[in-house]
Structures are given as structure tokens and as C-alpha cells.
Amino acid sequence: MRWTTRIWPAMLSLSTLAGADPTWPSQIDELEEIMYQVQGYRSRQFGGTVIPCSSEASGPGRHNAAEWLRAAFHDMATTTIAGGPRQGGLDGSLQYELTSSDNIGPAFNTTLKFMADYYTSRSGVADLIALGVYYAVRSCGGPVVPFASGRVDAKTGGPIGVPLPQNSAFTFGQQFDRMGFSQAEMIQVVACGHTIGGVHATEFPQIVPVGSTEDGEGTMDSTVDVFDNKIVTEYISGNTTNPMVVGPSIQATRNSDFKVFNSDGNVTMAALVDPEAFRSVCATVLRKMIEVVPDGVVLTDPVQPYAVKPVDMQLTLNDGASTMQLSGLIRVRTTNFGADSAQSVLLTYKDRSGGDDCGNLGCTYTADLLGATQGFDDTFVWFPINLEIPASSGISSFTLTVNMASGTSEVYDNNGNSYPIQDAIFMQKPQSCLLEGNLKVVAAVRNDLGSPLANLYLSYKTPVGDPNRPVPTLNNATVEMTKGDCVGLYTFYTATYEGLGDLDYATKIDVVTGTGESASRDAFKAASSLGATCATFNAPPANLCSSADDPGPPEETSSGSITMTPTPTTTSSRTVTSTGAAETPFHRPTLGNYTLVGCNTEATVAGARALSGASYVYDGMTLESCMTNCTGFYYWGTEYGRECYCGNKVDVSSKNVTLDECNIVCSGDDTEYCGAGDRLELYVTTGAIPTPTGTLAIKPTVTPYLRIGCYEELPSRALTGGTFPSDSMTLELCASNCDGFTYFGTEYGRECYCGQFIDSRSNVTDDADCSMVCAGDETEYCGGSDRLEMYRLINPPTSTTMIPTPTVTPTHAPTVSSYAFQGCWTEGDGVRALDAKSTAGNVTLESCADFCQDYHYFGTEFADECHCGDALAASSNKTDLADCNTPCSGDPSQYCGAGNRLDLYYSNTTAGPSQPLVVGNYSWYGCQTEGTGVRALSSKSLVQDDMSLEVCAAFCEGFTYFGTEYGAECYCGDGFGEGSVTASTSQCSMACGGNAAQLCGAGNRLSVYELTPATPPEEEKSALYTIRSV
């Protein structure tokens, strides 16, 4: 997902609310990550339905950010301080009150259903609802609402008592007084709570009559998806359209906003006319709203981000048991680094007794930059830890040194405490596993502790089974672990738990030995990180079983010394800094021992899955975590951004579709794709899979090659590196003969061809054309007559020495398959010129055209990038052809753009609508929003069911601009109305009613074209490609 939000000064940075950095570990750690890891690497995706503020993920007219804000008010509003200690407040009781007359409509159900995925023992429902206010307000450009944790979830619903529209001003005053709000605070919280979103006809037809608005929503002010004071200024100036101030609500006596706002003669509202005063007041009053809690509940200080934070730190006993591995991540906050950047992190650790006895492995480890994360107001970078530690000396703590690009460094010691890590007991992840609700946990316990008890503590969720109760029940279980084999200085303890159910992936695991303050605990481990099969541990001989304090413990011998060298981070010619420019998501061709098959549909047979071996669903999904979950299976696939499926075969009703249909990024890594709705990003093992006798099928991989399709043969050969015919031809034989080449292809059942690149004149054709079985294996296809079953190295060579030097100067191909050259174009201004999908690697014009075959445009950039789309970003402009001067990495006889420059191609034969660059005398201007209370283009209009771009262009002849909207509407003008602004090209997504091959805007979005200046006759040819300059 491309993450965008309006940027306003936050006014109040949370880092100013408390001076000290949090001390790690802390009970706030889970909520801190949800709060600040908003977008990028390891983002928690909590803002999934409220970012951007305009998101209507729950349906047209339903602004999720507004629903989150009001959910917090409804949860809090039944509190009372009358007659003694405060009762109720923001306590999560809303989950039990969804059928109450106070809470009609689906808004709060969908809000809680989304938040339920984040519900754990360390992130309660009440805290999540409160955190939702911070997200909703910041997503819409509002101020920082400080968030503190520590709320206690209610076990039952509270009384009714939420203020209702039909109440009188006197009743409203009494109700807010019961909550502990003054008259001024009542007015402020209503104004701040109603500045985004609107009222829905379905729930309040007496306020918004059914059919009176396009999407059933009556908006509170003219900026429905901006947190600003328009709700105040429009009210004060008398031009408000707020349906709870004016309109049918007056006669129905449901004009509740007017009753509240006018209750003090508009004095408070007048004080909110200043926008900065409004933001400051809203930050204060909304904080008060979410900090209304029952007496006896003590909230923490506002949660602020760590400057440096260890994340997912985990010890694991290595095979042989002589060493252990410390893995995890170090997150560094870069918000205030300015032009400087974090280059590396040095971890220095102390042994088990606090000394420096680290054996010959050393006590330090240097980690290089891995990825970057953004919050609303903060930025972070990540450094991976993978440190080998002698089991005999162990570890007790560590400190961190952040080394900057400027040459400076700073030591972080966890507020003088060092970062603690105990090695008395830890979950042994490789030997633990989770499959279909059945959990096995193995823990390593140090032998010098004697023979202690070890316990497994589980926190797991079970659905309530009531659609009006979307939050599952959180259960606890304790299992005494069974002592097992001694392995060196440790002993393995094991426990199992069955019947975790469909939400097994959400289970959190603690393993504990000892009691009270002396207990050691490896806590809050995610079951979702476990594989489906438990790995075997290669234990040392029994005579090596010992304790850490035994005199002279036996030493494991080796033919050579063991050294630990951090794996270097691979860098490219592009510079990577800690500010981390967002990486374009792409499909990973290989991961571990698996290869990408492609995008497959879910099974079409009722009740069946494409992969039926095991399944996992969790936020934070990545391709890597799914691969780990599916260890031991031949196939695995990710779906809908957060689902993972495993199996040893693919259901026969699952079909391969074009890769662009798998277009949802992974919830845990937005640089990776994780399928889509009913679409799996499917991977297969590179190892041998037993093939059922007599089954003839396309083979997706032939290690180390990946099938790329059926290609046309040429009279001069598509592959010219080598030829190997055989009457015993198989795909494996051809792959072996072509060892060292980037491509191989089989043809006519018995012919094998090799090459470093595919001739640009050879095009991908229908798979059905490659229908001849291999002469040596009747279960494999080996091309056809003049057709090649084509395979490419999974990891093609990047060295240009393997690519023949062209004997001619590179050229811009005028046509590629059905695509025509459009010239050299710039990248967009802060956006991709083509943003539908992209890939990178050994790119040629032909391979890019094939990759983008379902799109109207493709563009090659910087030698090895390929981008696709149906419309060009409005800020992309045609530039000098000489700017596109970089040869293609896969064919140096062709040009493939340059830095921020694309060789652009267009096809009008590709299925699906597109946005043509030129229509008559008009050129593509961009996607534009409607105006604020006025039309964006207001001079002339036409509405007809058979609308097309040509019809609208002719209708608007003589005007500077024309725009099509909602598939059937046409508007003309010489300038744009107030409030009309540029929108993302992808938002103009509706096909024209009269030409399904063209795009005609969308709801409140116009596909706008600008009149092309008159061109002298000698330049008429180039005018076809002219577009405005910005």
C-alpha cells in the first residue's frame, strides 16, 4: 500500500511529554510498536483502515477514522462521577454494548473487529480504542493526542447514557456533567469529534433523509476527511451544511450540534475560530476523553518512542549445544538526526556473570542497516542481530553504540541498567511447532539451576461465536513442562497443548523456571513465528552433559577454529541512508529453498483450499515468516496480505493467473506482495517433489531455473548460445546442458537451446502452444513446433561480462509487441509515474512488455527496472529523448530509461480501461478532486450513459479544460473551483459508460484534460505525445 497522509505540525511531540527514554523491557512495548511503527519495514499496520483519512474501508460514506474517534467517545460516555467514586469510563465495555440503542449501526462493530487482531495480554481493548483516537486524529492531519496505557478492560457492558440527538440542551449539559466535563469542554469535545466524517441516512433518516446524498452520508463540514476547524468557522459564518445544525434535523428536534454549540451563546465556538487554538484545545480535550477511567485505574505516562530499542531478541541453542545464537533487531529512532544518518550498531555484551569472558568469538557484534520505518511524526531504522555466544560463558546483558555516517557515535545503556537478557531458560524455536491448533513448545533450561520445574504459560484467543461480539475471549493456560534430554550445558523441557482453534496463530507463549523475584522467564513469544514441523536437534554425546560451573567442562573439538563474521549487507549503486526512501514492492523470485511459481487462484471447489496442509493468519505477515511457518511442506503461499497456507500439493481447481493479480502488500513488510483476495503468492520448493506417475503438467521450476512462459522461435533462433538435441530430452537434461547460461528452452519434444538473453523479436505466446511432451519424460512439456518452453535462472548473473557487447549503438525500439514508443518521460513528483506494479532484474523491453501485458503502459528505468500502469501520474512529463540514455541490463542494444527517466510505451489493445495521453486537441492533465461546495469545472456540463472522452472533448471545445466524472458525467471550464486539488491517478478508476477502454474519473474525481497549445505544421508529428509541463 502506498502510504500518504496530510502533514501538519503536530504541535505537541510526545517526546516532549516526558524526559527519560523508556527502560527496556517494558509492559508498554507492544503498544509502543503498534503506535509508532506505522509504515515501512515491520510496520504493525494498525492504521490499515484509517490511513488515509479519506479511507472508506467499511463502505461508501463511512469514514473509518471518524468511526474510530466516535467509538472512543461512546465507550467513555456512560461513565459517572455522581454519588462517589468514578464508575465506568474508557474501559472497553463497548464490545458488550453493540446491540444497545446507544450504538446503532455497524460502525463500532467494524472498528472492534479490526482492533481485535491486536488484542493481547499487553494490548487490551480499552487501550486499543484509546490508541485509535491518536491514529484517527493524526491520519487526518490533526494534533498529537497523547496516549497513555494501563486501562483495565471491563467484563460486562455498562449502563445506557450516550447523548442522543433528540436530547435537549439541558439534558446534554447534565450528561456531560456526569462524565466530568464542563459546559465549555462539552462544546469543545463535540466540535473536535465532529470535524471529520458525517451522519448516515441508514441510522438517522430524520437527520439525513434516505436518498438525499450520493453515498448516504451527510457531512459535518466541507472538509469531511481533514481534521480542521471548518466545523467551527462554517457554523460561525452561517454557511454550514452540518445536518445536525441545519436541514431536516431542526423540525425533527435532532439538531444536536446546534443545541450544544449554542448552549453558551456561541462563546466557546467563537474562541475556536483560530485554527491553532482549535488544534490545541482538541489535543487537550480529546486526551481528557480517553483518560476518563474508573477510580483505581492508574495510567502510565504518555507512551513515547525509544531512542534505541531491542526487538524480538531470542536465544537459541545451536546444534551441538556448544554455542547459542542471539537473534533479533535493534530499532533506532532517527527523527532528530537531521542530515546525519545511522550507519551501524555495535552490540557489546557481558557474559553470564557480568564479565568479559566471551571465548574466542569476542564480546562484540556489528550490525548493518536493514530497513526503515515511519510513524506519523517519527522515523526509525533497523539493524539485524545474529550473534554466536559460547554456551559455557553465556550472556547477561548488553549495551549498544550507534555509529553515525558523520563519524560520531553514541552509547546507549538502557538508562544505566544495560539491556538485560537471561540465558537460564529460553524457548527453543526450531524444535517448537504449531500445526492446526496443536502446539508443542521446547525450552532449554540451564543445568546449573539443578532440576527446577519449568512451566509453559499460554495466552490464547477463542471466538465468542456471536456476530455482535467481534472481540474474542482471551484465555490463559498453564502446562507443567516435562524434563527431557540433557544437551551439553542445558536440558530440554517439553510441553504440548491441543485445541487452540482457528486463532492459534495469535497465541503468546511464556516459558518460566523458578518462582517469585528469582524466576527466569522468556516471555511474550509469538506462536505465529513457529514452523509447522518441529526440527530435530543434533545433540552432543551424552558425556558432554555438564553444568556451567563444572570445573573444566569438556570442550567440543573441531578440525578448525570457529569464527563469527557478520554477513555483509549487499549494497547497490544507489545510496541507502537511514531516512529510507520507500522501496517499491515487488515479487520475490526466490526465498530460501523456495521459488516463486506465480499468482494462483484459491480453490474453486466449495470448502477446499488451494493449499490444505496448514494455515496461519496474523498481522506482521511476511513472505519469510510464512516460509518458516511452512517448513517441511513442498508448497506455501500468502494471501490477502496477512494469511499463510502450506501444503504438499496444489488443489487441481487452483489456476495460475497473471502476477499483477497478487497486488496486496504483506502486512509485515510493504516491500513484498502477499497475494490478494482469493489469490495466493505461491512458492514451491527447489528440491525434488515426487511426481505422480502419468501426470503431465507444466513444471514451474527446474532447479536452478524458473519457467517464464512459452516463447516464439525465430528463423535465426531466439536463444543462440548452444544447441543440444536428444531423443531422451527432459527439462532436467536441458538445464544441465545449459549450465552457465541465463536461459534455456526446450522445443519440439527433443531439442534444447541455451542463451544469455532472449532475442527481442521472440514474444511470449499462449501456454497451449507448448504442448509437446518431452521425449525422455512423458510427464513434462518440451515446447512445440517453433515454440520454446522457456526457463530463466532464478538468480540471473549481474556481471556484464556474461552479456555479449553489442556491435551497434543502443536504440529506442519504435514498437515492442503491441506497444508503441511514447518517448522519454520523467518519474512523478513524489510518486511513481506508473504505480500498478513493478519488477527489477535482467530487464529487456520484451520482458517488461510481457510483465506488463495486462496494462496499457509500461516503462523501463535505470537499466533494470520495469513499471506498469493504466494511467500516467499527472506530474510525469515528457522530456528530451537524450535523457533516456541507459542500455537495458538484459539487452544492451536497447535503451531502458535512466535515473528518474522512463522509456515509455503504450498499447490500446490491452484489456481493461486506460487513460490515453491525448484526446483530440486535449492532453492528459491529471486526476482532480471536485471543489469544496462548488464544481471543479463549472462552465458547462453534460450527463449521458454513453459518455466517452471524445464525446466530452467535443462538448467542451473551446474551453481550457474538460473532465469526466463517475463514468457518465462531463464538465468544462477555464479554471478550477475552490478546493479542487490534484488526486492520485489511481483514484480516477471508473470506465467510461460509452467506451469501456477509457477511464472517466470516479466518484468526486475527474479525469481532466487540458487544451494543447497550437502546434506549427512541421511539429505536428510530435504533438501526438505532447503533455503539459509543470
SULTADA-V812067 format. One record per residue. N is the residue number from 0. RES is the residue in three letters. OMEGA is omega in whole degrees, -180 to 180 (* if undefined). Layout:
n = <N,N>
res = <RES,RES>
omega = <OMEGA,OMEGA>
This chain:
n = <0,1,2,3,4,5,6,7,8,9,10,11,12,13,14,15,16,17,18,19,20,21,22,23,24,25,26,27,28,29,30,31,32,33,34,35,36,37,38,39,40,41,42,43,44,45,46,47,48,49,50,51,52,53,54,55,56,57,58,59,60,61,62,63,64,65,66,67,68,69,70,71,72,73,74,75,76,77,78,79,80,81,82,83,84,85,86,87,88,89,90,91,92,93,94,95,96,97,98,99,100,101,102,103,104,105,106,107,108,109,110,111,112,113,114,115,116,117,118,119,120,121,122,123,124,125,126,127,128,129,130,131,132,133,134,135,136,137,138,139,140,141,142,143,144,145,146,147,148,149,150,151,152,153,154,155,156,157,158,159,160,161,162,163,164,165,166,167,168,169,170,171,172,173,174,175,176,177,178,179,180,181,182,183,184,185,186,187,188,189,190,191,192,193,194,195,196,197,198,199,200,201,202,203,204,205,206,207,208,209,210,211,212,213,214,215,216,217,218,219,220,221,222,223,224,225,226,227,228,229,230,231,232,233,234,235,236,237,238,239,240,241,242,243,244,245,246,247,248,249,250,251,252,253,254,255,256,257,258,259,260,261,262,263,264,265,266,267,268,269,270,271,272,273,274,275,276,277,278,279,280,281,282,283,284,285,286,287,288,289,290,291,292,293,294,295,296,297,298,299,300,301,302,303,304,305,306,307,308,309,310,311,312,313,314,315,316,317,318,319,320,321,322,323,324,325,326,327,328,329,330,331,332,333,334,335,336,337,338,339,340,341,342,343,344,345,346,347,348,349,350,351,352,353,354,355,356,357,358,359,360,361,362,363,364,365,366,367,368,369,370,371,372,373,374,375,376,377,378,379,380,381,382,383,384,385,386,387,388,389,390,391,392,393,394,395,396,397,398,399,400,401,402,403,404,405,406,407,408,409,410,411,412,413,414,415,416,417,418,419,420,421,422,423,424,425,426,427,428,429,430,431,432,433,434,435,436,437,438,439,440,441,442,443,444,445,446,447,448,449,450,451,452,453,454,455,456,457,458,459,460,461,462,463,464,465,466,467,468,469,470,471,472,473,474,475,476,477,478,479,480,481,482,483,484,485,486,487,488,489,490,491,492,493,494,495,496,497,498,499,500,501,502,503,504,505,506,507,508,509,510,511,512,513,514,515,516,517,518,519,520,521,522,523,524,525,526,527,528,529,530,531,532,533,534,535,536,537,538,539,540,541,542,543,544,545,546,547,548,549,550,551,552,553,554,555,556,557,558,559,560,561,562,563,564,565,566,567,568,569,570,571,572,573,574,575,576,577,578,579,580,581,582,583,584,585,586,587,588,589,590,591,592,593,594,595,596,597,598,599,600,601,602,603,604,605,606,607,608,609,610,611,612,613,614,615,616,617,618,619,620,621,622,623,624,625,626,627,628,629,630,631,632,633,634,635,636,637,638,639,640,641,642,643,644,645,646,647,648,649,650,651,652,653,654,655,656,657,658,659,660,661,662,663,664,665,666,667,668,669,670,671,672,673,674,675,676,677,678,679,680,681,682,683,684,685,686,687,688,689,690,691,692,693,694,695,696,697,698,699,700,701,702,703,704,705,706,707,708,709,710,711,712,713,714,715,716,717,718,719,720,721,722,723,724,725,726,727,728,729,730,731,732,733,734,735,736,737,738,739,740,741,742,743,744,745,746,747,748,749,750,751,752,753,754,755,756,757,758,759,760,761,762,763,764,765,766,767,768,769,770,771,772,773,774,775,776,777,778,779,780,781,782,783,784,785,786,787,788,789,790,791,792,793,794,795,796,797,798,799,800,801,802,803,804,805,806,807,808,809,810,811,812,813,814,815,816,817,818,819,820,821,822,823,824,825,826,827,828,829,830,831,832,833,834,835,836,837,838,839,840,841,842,843,844,845,846,847,848,849,850,851,852,853,854,855,856,857,858,859,860,861,862,863,864,865,866,867,868,869,870,871,872,873,874,875,876,877,878,879,880,881,882,883,884,885,886,887,888,889,890,891,892,893,894,895,896,897,898,899,900,901,902,903,904,905,906,907,908,909,910,911,912,913,914,915,916,917,918,919,920,921,922,923,924,925,926,927,928,929,930,931,932,933,934,935,936,937,938,939,940,941,942,943,944,945,946,947,948,949,950,951,952,953,954,955,956,957,958,959,960,961,962,963,964,965,966,967,968,969,970,971,972,973,974,975,976,977,978,979,980,981,982,983,984,985,986,987,988,989,990,991,992,993,994,995,996,997,998,999,1000,1001,1002,1003,1004,1005,1006,1007,1008,1009,1010,1011,1012,1013,1014,1015,1016,1017,1018,1019,1020,1021,1022,1023,1024,1025,1026,1027,1028,1029>
res = <MET,ARG,TRP,THR,THR,ARG,ILE,TRP,PRO,ALA,MET,LEU,SER,LEU,SER,THR,LEU,ALA,GLY,ALA,ASP,PRO,THR,TRP,PRO,SER,GLN,ILE,ASP,GLU,LEU,GLU,GLU,ILE,MET,TYR,GLN,VAL,GLN,GLY,TYR,ARG,SER,ARG,GLN,PHE,GLY,GLY,THR,VAL,ILE,PRO,CYS,SER,SER,GLU,ALA,SER,GLY,PRO,GLY,ARG,HIS,ASN,ALA,ALA,GLU,TRP,LEU,ARG,ALA,ALA,PHE,HIS,ASP,MET,ALA,THR,THR,THR,ILE,ALA,GLY,GLY,PRO,ARG,GLN,GLY,GLY,LEU,ASP,GLY,SER,LEU,GLN,TYR,GLU,LEU,THR,SER,SER,ASP,ASN,ILE,GLY,PRO,ALA,PHE,ASN,THR,THR,LEU,LYS,PHE,MET,ALA,ASP,TYR,TYR,THR,SER,ARG,SER,GLY,VAL,ALA,ASP,LEU,ILE,ALA,LEU,GLY,VAL,TYR,TYR,ALA,VAL,ARG,SER,CYS,GLY,GLY,PRO,VAL,VAL,PRO,PHE,ALA,SER,GLY,ARG,VAL,ASP,ALA,LYS,THR,GLY,GLY,PRO,ILE,GLY,VAL,PRO,LEU,PRO,GLN,ASN,SER,ALA,PHE,THR,PHE,GLY,GLN,GLN,PHE,ASP,ARG,MET,GLY,PHE,SER,GLN,ALA,GLU,MET,ILE,GLN,VAL,VAL,ALA,CYS,GLY,HIS,THR,ILE,GLY,GLY,VAL,HIS,ALA,THR,GLU,PHE,PRO,GLN,ILE,VAL,PRO,VAL,GLY,SER,THR,GLU,ASP,GLY,GLU,GLY,THR,MET,ASP,SER,THR,VAL,ASP,VAL,PHE,ASP,ASN,LYS,ILE,VAL,THR,GLU,TYR,ILE,SER,GLY,ASN,THR,THR,ASN,PRO,MET,VAL,VAL,GLY,PRO,SER,ILE,GLN,ALA,THR,ARG,ASN,SER,ASP,PHE,LYS,VAL,PHE,ASN,SER,ASP,GLY,ASN,VAL,THR,MET,ALA,ALA,LEU,VAL,ASP,PRO,GLU,ALA,PHE,ARG,SER,VAL,CYS,ALA,THR,VAL,LEU,ARG,LYS,MET,ILE,GLU,VAL,VAL,PRO,ASP,GLY,VAL,VAL,LEU,THR,ASP,PRO,VAL,GLN,PRO,TYR,ALA,VAL,LYS,PRO,VAL,ASP,MET,GLN,LEU,THR,LEU,ASN,ASP,GLY,ALA,SER,THR,MET,GLN,LEU,SER,GLY,LEU,ILE,ARG,VAL,ARG,THR,THR,ASN,PHE,GLY,ALA,ASP,SER,ALA,GLN,SER,VAL,LEU,LEU,THR,TYR,LYS,ASP,ARG,SER,GLY,GLY,ASP,ASP,CYS,GLY,ASN,LEU,GLY,CYS,THR,TYR,THR,ALA,ASP,LEU,LEU,GLY,ALA,THR,GLN,GLY,PHE,ASP,ASP,THR,PHE,VAL,TRP,PHE,PRO,ILE,ASN,LEU,GLU,ILE,PRO,ALA,SER,SER,GLY,ILE,SER,SER,PHE,THR,LEU,THR,VAL,ASN,MET,ALA,SER,GLY,THR,SER,GLU,VAL,TYR,ASP,ASN,ASN,GLY,ASN,SER,TYR,PRO,ILE,GLN,ASP,ALA,ILE,PHE,MET,GLN,LYS,PRO,GLN,SER,CYS,LEU,LEU,GLU,GLY,ASN,LEU,LYS,VAL,VAL,ALA,ALA,VAL,ARG,ASN,ASP,LEU,GLY,SER,PRO,LEU,ALA,ASN,LEU,TYR,LEU,SER,TYR,LYS,THR,PRO,VAL,GLY,ASP,PRO,ASN,ARG,PRO,VAL,PRO,THR,LEU,ASN,ASN,ALA,THR,VAL,GLU,MET,THR,LYS,GLY,ASP,CYS,VAL,GLY,LEU,TYR,THR,PHE,TYR,THR,ALA,THR,TYR,GLU,GLY,LEU,GLY,ASP,LEU,ASP,TYR,ALA,THR,LYS,ILE,ASP,VAL,VAL,THR,GLY,THR,GLY,GLU,SER,ALA,SER,ARG,ASP,ALA,PHE,LYS,ALA,ALA,SER,SER,LEU,GLY,ALA,THR,CYS,ALA,THR,PHE,ASN,ALA,PRO,PRO,ALA,ASN,LEU,CYS,SER,SER,ALA,ASP,ASP,PRO,GLY,PRO,PRO,GLU,GLU,THR,SER,SER,GLY,SER,ILE,THR,MET,THR,PRO,THR,PRO,THR,THR,THR,SER,SER,ARG,THR,VAL,THR,SER,THR,GLY,ALA,ALA,GLU,THR,PRO,PHE,HIS,ARG,PRO,THR,LEU,GLY,ASN,TYR,THR,LEU,VAL,GLY,CYS,ASN,THR,GLU,ALA,THR,VAL,ALA,GLY,ALA,ARG,ALA,LEU,SER,GLY,ALA,SER,TYR,VAL,TYR,ASP,GLY,MET,THR,LEU,GLU,SER,CYS,MET,THR,ASN,CYS,THR,GLY,PHE,TYR,TYR,TRP,GLY,THR,GLU,TYR,GLY,ARG,GLU,CYS,TYR,CYS,GLY,ASN,LYS,VAL,ASP,VAL,SER,SER,LYS,ASN,VAL,THR,LEU,ASP,GLU,CYS,ASN,ILE,VAL,CYS,SER,GLY,ASP,ASP,THR,GLU,TYR,CYS,GLY,ALA,GLY,ASP,ARG,LEU,GLU,LEU,TYR,VAL,THR,THR,GLY,ALA,ILE,PRO,THR,PRO,THR,GLY,THR,LEU,ALA,ILE,LYS,PRO,THR,VAL,THR,PRO,TYR,LEU,ARG,ILE,GLY,CYS,TYR,GLU,GLU,LEU,PRO,SER,ARG,ALA,LEU,THR,GLY,GLY,THR,PHE,PRO,SER,ASP,SER,MET,THR,LEU,GLU,LEU,CYS,ALA,SER,ASN,CYS,ASP,GLY,PHE,THR,TYR,PHE,GLY,THR,GLU,TYR,GLY,ARG,GLU,CYS,TYR,CYS,GLY,GLN,PHE,ILE,ASP,SER,ARG,SER,ASN,VAL,THR,ASP,ASP,ALA,ASP,CYS,SER,MET,VAL,CYS,ALA,GLY,ASP,GLU,THR,GLU,TYR,CYS,GLY,GLY,SER,ASP,ARG,LEU,GLU,MET,TYR,ARG,LEU,ILE,ASN,PRO,PRO,THR,SER,THR,THR,MET,ILE,PRO,THR,PRO,THR,VAL,THR,PRO,THR,HIS,ALA,PRO,THR,VAL,SER,SER,TYR,ALA,PHE,GLN,GLY,CYS,TRP,THR,GLU,GLY,ASP,GLY,VAL,ARG,ALA,LEU,ASP,ALA,LYS,SER,THR,ALA,GLY,ASN,VAL,THR,LEU,GLU,SER,CYS,ALA,ASP,PHE,CYS,GLN,ASP,TYR,HIS,TYR,PHE,GLY,THR,GLU,PHE,ALA,ASP,GLU,CYS,HIS,CYS,GLY,ASP,ALA,LEU,ALA,ALA,SER,SER,ASN,LYS,THR,ASP,LEU,ALA,ASP,CYS,ASN,THR,PRO,CYS,SER,GLY,ASP,PRO,SER,GLN,TYR,CYS,GLY,ALA,GLY,ASN,ARG,LEU,ASP,LEU,TYR,TYR,SER,ASN,THR,THR,ALA,GLY,PRO,SER,GLN,PRO,LEU,VAL,VAL,GLY,ASN,TYR,SER,TRP,TYR,GLY,CYS,GLN,THR,GLU,GLY,THR,GLY,VAL,ARG,ALA,LEU,SER,SER,LYS,SER,LEU,VAL,GLN,ASP,ASP,MET,SER,LEU,GLU,VAL,CYS,ALA,ALA,PHE,CYS,GLU,GLY,PHE,THR,TYR,PHE,GLY,THR,GLU,TYR,GLY,ALA,GLU,CYS,TYR,CYS,GLY,ASP,GLY,PHE,GLY,GLU,GLY,SER,VAL,THR,ALA,SER,THR,SER,GLN,CYS,SER,MET,ALA,CYS,GLY,GLY,ASN,ALA,ALA,GLN,LEU,CYS,GLY,ALA,GLY,ASN,ARG,LEU,SER,VAL,TYR,GLU,LEU,THR,PRO,ALA,THR,PRO,PRO,GLU,GLU,GLU,LYS,SER,ALA,LEU,TYR,THR,ILE,ARG,SER,VAL>
omega = <175,-172,176,175,177,-179,171,173,-176,-180,-176,178,-179,-179,177,-173,178,-171,-170,172,176,176,-175,-6,-177,177,179,-170,-179,180,178,180,177,-176,-169,180,-169,-174,178,-176,180,174,-177,173,180,180,-172,-178,-180,176,-1,-178,-179,-177,175,-174,-179,178,-178,178,-180,-179,-173,179,178,-180,177,-179,-177,175,179,179,-179,178,-177,-161,-180,180,175,173,-178,172,177,-177,179,176,180,-174,179,-172,179,-178,180,-179,179,-170,-172,177,180,177,176,-167,-178,179,-175,-168,-173,175,-180,177,-178,178,177,-176,-177,179,-177,-178,177,177,-180,177,-176,-178,-178,178,180,177,178,178,177,177,176,-179,-175,-177,-179,179,-178,176,-179,-176,172,172,-176,-177,173,-179,177,178,180,-177,175,179,180,176,178,179,172,180,175,178,-178,-174,-175,-179,177,178,179,180,177,-180,179,-178,179,175,176,179,-177,-180,176,179,179,180,176,-179,-178,-176,176,179,-179,-180,-177,-179,174,177,-176,180,-173,-178,-177,-177,-174,-177,177,177,177,-178,180,179,-177,177,-175,-176,177,-179,170,-172,-176,176,-173,178,-171,-177,175,177,180,-176,176,178,178,-173,179,176,-178,-177,176,179,-180,172,179,-176,176,172,-176,175,-175,-178,-178,-180,-180,-178,178,178,-169,179,177,-179,-179,-175,-174,-172,176,179,177,-179,-179,179,180,180,-179,-180,176,-174,179,176,179,-178,-179,180,-179,177,-178,-173,177,173,178,-179,-175,177,171,-177,180,175,-179,176,-178,180,175,166,177,-178,179,-176,172,169,176,-175,169,-177,176,178,-174,171,177,177,180,175,-176,172,179,178,174,-178,173,180,179,-177,172,178,-178,178,-175,-173,-174,-178,-179,-178,180,180,177,-175,-180,176,177,176,177,-174,176,-180,-173,-178,177,-179,-177,179,-178,-179,-179,176,180,-176,-178,177,179,-179,179,-175,180,-175,-177,-178,176,165,176,-175,-175,173,-178,170,-171,179,-176,178,177,-167,177,-174,176,179,-177,-179,172,-176,178,-179,175,170,-175,175,178,-180,-175,179,-179,-178,178,178,179,-179,176,-176,175,-180,177,-176,-166,179,-173,171,-175,179,179,179,175,179,178,-170,-178,-179,176,-177,180,180,174,175,-179,-173,171,-179,175,178,174,-179,-175,-174,-176,175,-175,176,-173,169,173,-178,173,176,-179,169,-174,-174,174,179,178,-180,180,-179,177,175,-173,-179,-179,176,177,-176,176,177,177,180,174,-177,-177,179,-179,-173,170,179,-179,-177,-177,172,179,173,-173,172,177,176,-176,173,178,173,-173,-179,-177,-178,-176,-178,174,-169,168,167,-169,169,-177,-178,175,-177,-179,-178,173,-171,168,-161,171,177,-174,176,-180,-180,-178,176,180,178,179,-178,175,178,177,-174,175,176,-177,-178,177,177,-176,176,-178,-178,174,177,176,179,-179,178,177,-180,-177,179,-180,-180,178,176,-179,178,178,177,-178,176,179,179,179,-179,176,-178,177,177,-175,177,167,172,-175,180,178,179,176,-178,-178,-178,178,173,-180,179,-179,-179,179,173,-178,179,-179,174,168,178,180,177,-177,177,-177,173,175,175,-170,-176,-180,-180,180,176,178,172,-173,180,170,176,-178,-179,177,178,178,178,-172,178,179,177,179,-177,167,-178,177,-175,172,173,-173,180,-178,-179,-178,176,177,174,179,-180,-175,-179,176,-176,175,178,-178,-173,-178,177,172,-167,176,-179,-179,-178,-179,180,-174,169,-179,174,179,175,178,176,-178,177,-179,166,-165,178,179,179,176,175,-178,174,179,-179,178,-179,174,-179,179,-177,173,-178,-174,-179,169,-171,5,-176,179,179,180,175,177,-174,176,171,179,176,180,-180,176,177,-172,-177,-179,-179,-179,176,178,175,176,-173,169,176,-179,179,180,178,179,180,-177,179,-178,177,179,-176,163,178,176,-174,173,173,-172,-177,-179,-180,-178,176,176,175,-180,177,-174,-179,178,-176,174,179,-176,178,-178,178,178,-169,-180,178,180,-179,-177,180,-175,176,-178,174,178,174,-180,178,-176,177,-178,168,-165,177,180,176,178,176,-177,-179,177,-179,-180,179,-180,-179,-178,177,-178,179,179,177,178,-179,172,-177,-178,177,174,-174,-178,-175,178,-178,-179,180,180,-175,177,168,178,179,-178,177,175,174,176,-169,-178,176,-178,176,179,179,-177,-168,165,176,-179,-180,179,177,179,180,-176,-171,-180,-179,-178,180,161,179,176,-172,171,172,-171,178,179,-177,-176,174,176,178,-178,178,-176,-178,174,-176,176,-178,-178,-179,-179,178,180,-169,-178,179,178,179,-178,178,-176,176,180,173,177,174,178,177,-178,177,-178,161,-170,179,-177,175,177,-179,-179,-179,177,-178,177,178,-179,179,-174,174,-177,180,-176,177,-179,180,179,177,-172,176,169,-180,178,-179,178,176,175,177,-166,-174,-172,-179,-180,176,175,-173,-178,-178,171,179,180,178,-178,179,179,-180,-175,-178,-180,177,-180,-177,162,180,177,-174,172,173,-172,-175,-180,-180,-177,176,178,178,-175,178,-178,177,177,-176,178,177,176,180,-177,-180,173,-165,-175,-180,177,-180,-178,178,-175,179,-178,176,-179,175,178,177,-179,176,-178,167,-170,174,-178,180,-179,178,180,-176,176,-176,-176,180,-173,-179,-178,-178,-180,-174,-177,175,-174,172,-178,*>
